[in-house]
Amino acid sequence: MYAIIEIGGKQYKIEKGDVINIERQDKKEGQAVSLNKVLLLVEKDEVEVGQPYIKGAKVEAEVIKNFKASKVISYKYRRRKASHWKKGHRQLLTKVRIEEIHIG
């Protein structure tokens, strides 16, 4: 059984026991997170597609840790005097372990 869920504008294909990095959640390490935006469920030969989400379906996950991703550098340059920009960004992420997929 696997599911496709939406978190923070991104889609993830998950199965029970998977460990994924998602957008930062307001939970501490060891707490449970419920993810309600299930787009697709596949169990053996049965496929259920939501419009846009499947009603009653949810995914239970456990927070492993909150962390920052590695730095991404954005650099723009024009060939004129003093015309360049350099910015860095570190995305806040949460690592979660998928515990169970509930069908509604």
N, CA and C of each residue as an Amber inpcrd file, in Angstrom:
protein
   312
   0.8400000  -1.1730000   0.0000000   0.0000000   0.0000000   0.0000000
   0.8870000   1.2390000   0.0000000   0.5470000   2.1940000  -0.8580000
   1.2370000   3.4720000  -0.8380000   0.2390000   4.5930000  -1.0790000
   0.6780000   5.8090000  -0.7870000  -0.1830000   6.9830000  -0.9410000
   0.6450000   8.1310000  -1.4800000  -0.0370000   9.0740000  -2.0910000
   0.5920000  10.3250000  -2.5020000  -0.0760000  11.4310000  -1.6920000
   0.7390000  12.1850000  -0.9550000   0.2220000  13.2480000  -0.0990000
   0.7950000  14.5870000  -0.5290000   0.1460000  15.6560000  -0.0910000
   0.6000000  17.0150000  -0.3890000   0.9170000  17.7230000   0.9210000
   2.1250000  18.2750000   0.9940000   2.5600000  19.0380000   2.1630000
   3.3500000  20.2350000   1.6700000   2.9370000  21.4250000   2.0340000
   3.6840000  22.6280000   1.6700000   3.8070000  22.8380000   0.1770000
   2.7940000  22.4510000  -0.6010000   2.8320000  22.6580000  -2.0360000
   3.6410000  21.6160000  -2.7970000   4.1640000  20.6110000  -2.0920000
   4.9280000  19.5440000  -2.7290000   4.2050000  18.2200000  -2.5350000
   4.4190000  17.2780000  -3.4470000   3.7890000  15.9720000  -3.3690000
   4.8370000  14.9090000  -3.0740000   4.4690000  13.9560000  -2.2120000
   5.3690000  12.8950000  -1.8030000   4.6820000  11.5450000  -1.9560000
   5.4010000  10.5570000  -2.4920000   4.9170000   9.1840000  -2.5340000
   5.4600000   8.4980000  -1.2910000   4.5450000   7.9630000  -0.4680000
   4.9610000   7.3930000   0.8090000   4.4050000   5.9880000   0.9920000
   5.0990000   5.2130000   1.8080000   4.6680000   3.9050000   2.2700000
   4.9230000   3.8520000   3.7680000   4.3420000   2.8750000   4.4340000
   4.5450000   2.7250000   5.8680000   6.0270000   2.4660000   6.1450000
   6.5920000   3.2010000   7.0950000   7.9960000   3.0370000   7.4580000
   8.9480000   3.9840000   6.7530000   8.4800000   4.7370000   5.7550000
   9.3450000   5.6850000   5.0410000   9.7470000   6.8430000   5.9490000
  10.9300000   7.3910000   5.7110000  11.4120000   8.5910000   6.4030000
  11.5840000   9.6750000   5.3480000  10.8640000  10.7980000   5.5210000
  10.9260000  11.8770000   4.5370000  11.1720000  13.2080000   5.2370000
  11.6950000  14.1580000   4.4690000  11.8820000  15.5300000   4.9510000
  10.7750000  16.3870000   4.3710000  10.0130000  17.0580000   5.2450000
   8.8960000  17.8940000   4.8140000   9.0770000  19.2980000   5.3550000
   8.1960000  20.2220000   4.9370000   8.2190000  21.5840000   5.4550000
   8.1070000  21.5500000   6.9740000   8.6570000  22.5460000   7.6470000
   8.6940000  22.5910000   9.1070000   7.2920000  22.5050000   9.6970000
   7.1190000  21.5860000  10.6500000   5.8690000  21.4080000  11.3830000
   6.0760000  21.9240000  12.8030000   5.0200000  22.4160000  13.4190000
   5.1120000  22.9560000  14.7790000   4.9650000  21.8500000  15.8190000
   5.7910000  20.8490000  15.7340000   5.7830000  19.7270000  16.6790000
   7.2030000  19.4780000  17.1500000   7.3290000  18.9210000  18.3670000
   8.6340000  18.5810000  18.9080000   8.9800000  17.1380000  18.5570000
  10.2370000  16.7790000  18.7780000  10.6960000  15.4310000  18.4690000
   9.9080000  14.4060000  19.2760000   9.4640000  13.3430000  18.6120000
   8.7060000  12.2960000  19.2720000   7.1970000  12.4660000  19.2130000
   6.7190000  13.6620000  18.8570000   5.2840000  13.8940000  18.7700000
   4.7300000  13.3650000  17.4500000   3.4060000  13.1470000  17.4370000
   2.7370000  12.6360000  16.2410000   2.2340000  13.7890000  15.3840000
   2.2460000  13.5750000  14.0720000   1.7370000  14.5440000  13.1050000
   0.6930000  13.8370000  12.2610000  -0.4400000  14.4930000  12.0370000
  -1.4800000  13.9330000  11.1770000  -1.5110000  14.7220000   9.8740000
  -1.3460000  14.0290000   8.7530000  -1.3160000  14.6560000   7.4390000
  -2.6050000  14.2760000   6.7090000  -3.4700000  15.2830000   6.4330000
  -4.8100000  15.0250000   5.9080000  -4.9230000  15.1280000   4.4010000
  -3.9990000  15.7450000   3.7270000  -4.1190000  15.9970000   2.2960000
  -3.6030000  14.8000000   1.4910000  -4.4380000  13.7650000   1.4180000
  -4.1020000  12.5520000   0.6830000  -4.7100000  12.6560000  -0.7100000
  -3.8740000  12.6220000  -1.7240000  -4.3200000  12.7740000  -3.1120000
  -4.6710000  11.4380000  -3.7630000  -3.9370000  10.3710000  -3.3990000
  -4.1100000   9.0850000  -4.0610000  -3.7670000   7.9670000  -3.0880000
  -4.5550000   6.9010000  -3.1170000  -4.2850000   5.7060000  -2.3300000
  -4.2670000   4.4960000  -3.2480000  -3.2630000   3.6470000  -3.1020000
  -3.1740000   2.4180000  -3.8940000  -2.9670000   1.2650000  -2.9280000
  -3.8920000   0.2920000  -2.9760000  -3.7730000  -0.9090000  -2.1580000
  -3.9970000  -2.1100000  -3.0560000  -2.9460000  -2.8630000  -3.3080000
  -2.9500000  -3.9830000  -4.2480000  -3.4320000  -3.4960000  -5.6160000
  -4.6140000  -3.9290000  -6.0760000  -5.1020000  -3.5100000  -7.3910000
  -6.1250000  -2.3800000  -7.3120000  -6.4680000  -1.9480000  -6.1110000
  -7.4610000  -0.8870000  -5.9360000  -6.7790000   0.4770000  -5.8950000
  -7.2600000   1.3930000  -6.7280000  -6.7270000   2.7450000  -6.7810000
  -7.8530000   3.7110000  -6.4580000  -7.6170000   4.5870000  -5.4840000
  -8.6090000   5.5920000  -5.1250000  -7.9880000   6.9720000  -5.3280000
  -8.6380000   7.7900000  -6.1470000  -8.1350000   9.1200000  -6.4760000
  -9.0590000  10.1600000  -5.8640000  -8.4920000  11.1560000  -5.1970000
  -9.2910000  12.2210000  -4.5890000  -9.5780000  13.3340000  -5.5760000
 -10.5720000  14.1540000  -5.2110000 -10.9460000  15.2840000  -6.0630000
 -11.0850000  16.5520000  -5.2340000 -10.0910000  17.2620000  -4.7960000
  -8.6710000  16.9450000  -4.9590000  -8.1350000  15.9900000  -3.8930000
  -8.8020000  15.8930000  -2.7160000  -8.3080000  15.0260000  -1.6400000
  -9.3170000  13.9220000  -1.3520000  -8.8440000  12.8330000  -0.7830000
  -9.7110000  11.7240000  -0.4050000 -10.2970000  12.0280000   0.9660000
 -11.6170000  12.0330000   1.0660000 -12.2910000  12.3500000   2.3310000
 -12.0740000  11.2230000   3.3300000 -11.6940000  11.6090000   4.5350000
 -11.5150000  10.6400000   5.6080000 -10.1640000   9.9510000   5.6310000
  -9.3720000  10.0930000   4.6160000  -8.0450000   9.4480000   4.5780000
  -7.0310000  10.3510000   5.2670000  -6.1420000   9.7450000   6.0290000
  -5.0780000  10.5240000   6.6640000  -3.8700000   9.6430000   6.9000000
  -2.7570000  10.2970000   7.1150000  -1.4830000   9.6190000   7.3390000
  -0.9550000  10.0460000   8.7010000  -0.5920000   9.0690000   9.5180000
  -0.0110000   9.3380000  10.8330000   1.5050000   9.2190000  10.7130000
   2.2130000  10.2050000  11.2540000   3.6760000  10.2070000  11.2010000
   4.2350000  10.6590000  12.5410000   5.4860000  10.2950000  12.7980000
   6.1660000  10.6920000  14.0280000   7.3440000  11.5880000  13.6680000
   7.4860000  12.7030000  14.3980000   8.5860000  13.6370000  14.1550000
   9.8740000  13.0450000  14.6990000  10.8850000  12.9510000  13.8340000
  12.2010000  12.4660000  14.2590000  13.0630000  13.6450000  14.7090000
  13.1290000  14.7010000  13.8600000  13.8790000  15.8930000  14.2650000
  13.5110000  17.0780000  13.3840000  13.7240000  18.2800000  13.9170000
  13.5880000  19.5320000  13.1750000  15.0010000  20.0260000  12.8700000
  15.2160000  20.4790000  11.6430000  16.5630000  20.9070000  11.2670000
  16.4930000  21.9120000  10.1180000  17.6540000  22.4500000   9.7640000
  17.7720000  23.3410000   8.6140000  18.4870000  22.5950000   7.4970000
  18.0350000  22.8080000   6.2700000  18.6910000  22.2010000   5.1110000
  20.0140000  22.9140000   4.8520000  20.8050000  22.3820000   3.9580000
  22.0660000  23.0320000   3.6230000  21.7870000  24.3490000   2.8920000
  22.7340000  25.2470000   2.9400000  22.5470000  26.5840000   2.3910000
  22.5060000  26.5700000   0.8670000  21.5790000  27.3440000   0.3280000
  21.4530000  27.5330000  -1.1170000  21.8350000  28.9770000  -1.4150000
  22.7450000  29.1920000  -2.3470000  23.2280000  30.5320000  -2.6850000
  22.5600000  31.0040000  -3.9720000  22.0470000  32.2380000  -3.9320000
  21.4830000  32.8730000  -5.1210000  22.3940000  34.0500000  -5.4680000
  22.9650000  34.0450000  -6.6590000  23.8980000  35.0910000  -7.0550000
  23.4960000  35.6360000  -8.4160000  23.3010000  36.9440000  -8.4870000
  22.9850000  37.6000000  -9.7570000  24.0950000  38.5980000 -10.0590000
  24.4660000  38.6760000 -11.3180000  25.5740000  39.5470000 -11.7050000
  25.2540000  40.2090000 -13.0350000  25.5060000  41.5010000 -13.0860000
  25.4570000  42.2330000 -14.3550000  26.8360000  42.8400000 -14.5900000
  27.2190000  42.9690000 -15.8180000  28.5750000  43.4280000 -16.1160000
  28.6710000  44.9520000 -16.0410000  28.2150000  45.4880000 -14.9390000
  28.3490000  46.9220000 -14.7010000  28.8920000  47.1210000 -13.2870000
  29.3610000  48.2880000 -13.0310000  29.9540000  48.5530000 -11.7260000
  28.9070000  48.4170000 -10.6120000  29.2470000  47.6940000  -9.5690000
  28.4150000  47.5170000  -8.3760000  27.0230000  46.9880000  -8.7080000
  26.9470000  46.0570000  -9.6210000  25.6530000  45.5030000  -9.9810000
  25.6660000  43.9890000  -9.8010000  25.6780000  43.5470000  -8.5390000
  25.5760000  42.1300000  -8.2500000  24.8910000  41.9410000  -6.8990000
  24.2530000  40.7830000  -6.7240000  23.5600000  40.4410000  -5.4870000
  23.9270000  39.0210000  -5.0970000  24.1210000  38.8120000  -3.8140000
  24.3740000  37.4710000  -3.3040000  23.4950000  37.2730000  -2.0710000
  22.6470000  36.2430000  -2.1310000  21.7680000  35.9410000  -1.0080000
  21.8650000  34.4650000  -0.6910000  21.7730000  34.1300000   0.5870000
  21.7700000  32.7360000   1.0150000  20.4510000  32.4040000   1.6840000
  20.0720000  31.1380000   1.6360000  18.8210000  30.7050000   2.2580000
  18.9880000  29.2940000   2.7960000  18.4620000  29.0560000   4.0160000
  18.4240000  27.7170000   4.5960000  16.9810000  27.3990000   4.9510000
  16.4140000  26.4090000   4.2940000  15.0210000  26.0280000   4.5010000
  14.8640000  25.2710000   5.8220000  13.8050000  25.5760000   6.5750000
  13.4900000  24.8640000   7.8000000  12.7080000  23.6010000   7.4460000
  13.1930000  22.4430000   7.9060000  12.5870000  21.1670000   7.5530000
  12.3090000  20.3280000   8.7950000  11.4370000  19.3510000   8.6390000
  11.1430000  18.3740000   9.6780000  11.2950000  16.9830000   9.0770000
  12.0540000  16.1140000   9.7510000  12.2050000  14.7300000   9.3130000
  11.1520000  13.9030000  10.0530000  10.3000000  13.1890000   9.2810000
   9.2360000  12.3800000   9.8800000   9.3110000  10.9350000   9.3830000
   8.8270000  10.0190000  10.2330000   8.7090000   8.6040000   9.8800000
   7.2210000   8.2960000   9.7470000   6.8240000   7.7110000   8.6270000
   5.4280000   7.3800000   8.3750000   5.0720000   6.1460000   9.2010000
   4.0820000   6.3000000  10.0960000   3.6650000   5.2140000  10.9720000
   2.5210000   4.4000000  10.3810000   1.4830000   5.0970000   9.8600000
   0.3190000   4.3790000   9.3850000  -0.4640000   5.2170000   8.3790000
  -1.1190000   4.5410000   7.4350000  -1.9840000   5.1900000   6.4510000
  -3.4010000   4.7040000   6.7230000  -4.3040000   5.6470000   7.0740000
  -5.6960000   5.3100000   7.3810000  -6.5610000   5.6130000   6.1720000
  -7.4510000   4.6720000   5.8510000  -8.4110000   4.8680000   4.7850000
  -9.7450000   5.2530000   5.4000000 -10.3660000   6.3200000   4.8820000
 -11.6110000   6.8220000   5.4610000 -12.8410000   6.1370000   5.0460000
